[in-house]
Amino acid sequence: MSTAHPRSRRWPARLRSLAINLLLLLAFIVALDWFRAPDASAIAETTLTTTNGQTVNFQVDPRPTVLYFWGDWCLYCRHTSPAIERLQRNGHRVVSVAMQSGDDARVHAYLQRHGWDFPVVNDPDGAISQAFDVGTTPTIAIVSNGRMRMATSGWTSYWGLRARLWLARLA
């Protein structure tokens, strides 16, 4: 006969239920990221030019690169962009694409207003994001040696991005 308190017997079942729910949530997030990932072949074949005239060719530069699709109208981007800026300031290669956010002057004014200085490719009509099959903001791809290593969409943290960059270096 067990002398354990009835409540103490419920904890293993609750923990098992919590673990199952967390695994299901993680599986859902991974599936959603896979479904919304940019077109990897388009990334490999495209050369972009930032508003400052810098050419970006993912085939030429082997360093892991954070490719960040955002919009000045995107609420989640306002929380993700500081992490992108921090990565860039800490020496990581960052290239962003401003989706349908106006002309170059408007995009630069927006960045300046927030104190962000990461490189930006302007996509005022959405042609670049459409070519990359990106319809969700923010979308972030980690590109290394001309290949997309992983992608995520929605808010992510600085440390989440650092972990993805670290994993890309291992691949």
Disulfide bonds with the S-S distance in Angstrom:
none
